[in-house]
Amino acid sequence: MTAQTGEGAAEVVGATPATPLPRALSRREARWLLRRCGRRGHVLAYLDDPLATRMEAEVQGRRLARCLRCGAFVDPARPDTYPQTVVGTPTARTPIDEVPLVLRGSHGRKLAVLRLLAIERIGRGLLLLVAAAAIWRLASRRTEVAVWLSGLTQAAQPLGQQLGWDVGRSQLLAEAQRLLGHSGRTFTAAAWLVAGYAVLQLVEGAGLWAARRWAEYLAAVATSLFVPLESYELVHHPTVLKAVALMINVAAVLYLVWKGRLFGFRGGHAAYLAEVRDATLLADELRAAGRPAHALAGGAGTVQLI
């Protein structure tokens, strides 16, 4: 994919009389925006608004449109630009308050964090599904497993005596035998519970990968519910792994609530949309034209996560 960014974009922008953006992008943000457009394509819009003169240009007979994410002028007619989304057409233009809000700034980095959380949730869900299948299998074969485990314990006793370890008093083996002594219904119920939790993790992971707001709520609530249990386990059976897991979960909840303004925190959803809106390219252009950015907060109010 060839996008008119870098030097090519600078030449096009230089050929278009436009007021410089009031908010300069950091190198880190500019790289993220260019990589995002390189992978997913540009986001273009034909506006039914005076701002269209700042978002479109004609250079050397080519009609160009400005990407709402990276800010580069591209030719929608060229096959190598691959615009992912085009809002409106030159003949059927879109009101500015119906244009989706395209992520920029720190909210782009938030999307990367959500993707990491999604990978962790999906991985955990798949492992739990495997565990649920194993527990379901044990429901019908627990007697055979108990006999096998008893035989293994007896066979390992001579070796254990040479190593100074009494296999018969192993707490781990005793716990395993105790669990195998439960009824088949107990194993079946446990399998269903583990499978249900696995499905919840997979749904949560899919929602976080797509950066859905409901998934952020679900992740914050589900993770918070396990923090007291993890804290109890850490106090009574401390390990480094448990401590790290607890810190990650607490940090994830705090990040989701703070950055996403969940549960009405820091102004709630309305303040979150306003923050996303104020970081968009269109908001910068509106301010540069002497117009308020809240002109974007119209009917759609949609955050375009592409």
C-alpha angles and dihedrals in degrees: 000000000000117000123182096245133127113025093355092054091047091056092050094046090047089055091055120075102232135144112251115256113266093220116059117212119235117237090249093053093044091052091049092050093049092047090048092051090044091057102035106023132246127301112227132181135190104211129209088212139090086253087074089085088065094044099048134050141174115221123175092344094309121119109223132191127200120241112240090216111041098018096230121140110238136177109243090198094061113093093214094063094062100194106210095202131020117185112204128340134255088262099037105042127189126234111247093240090061096054113109117247108249115211118250136152121022091347088069089058089047088059089057090051091050089052091054091050089048092054090051092049094047092048091050091048093053092049091049091052089055090049091049091052090050092050090048089052091051090055090074099030104037092113092055091047091049091052091047092049092049091051091048090052092052092046091051096050097087092051090044091053091053090051093045094248123128102217092188091063096048109137091208094054091044091053091048092051090048091053092047088055092069122101124267090251090061091055092046092051091047091050091053092048093050091046091050091051090047091054089049090053092049093049090047091049093049091049093048092049089055089043093236114174093223088058090055089054091046092049093048093049097041093047093046092054091061097045094084091049092048090048091052091049091048092052096048100033107021120193133159092242092054091048092051092047091050093050092049092050094047091047091049092052093047092048094049094048095043101041097035094041090227126183091020092300115154092002098320128235096338091056090046092055090046090052092049091045094051091054095054125106091240091055090052091050093047091052091047088053091051095253128124117259093225087080083088094060095087135124100315103041087173123158107222107218101188 
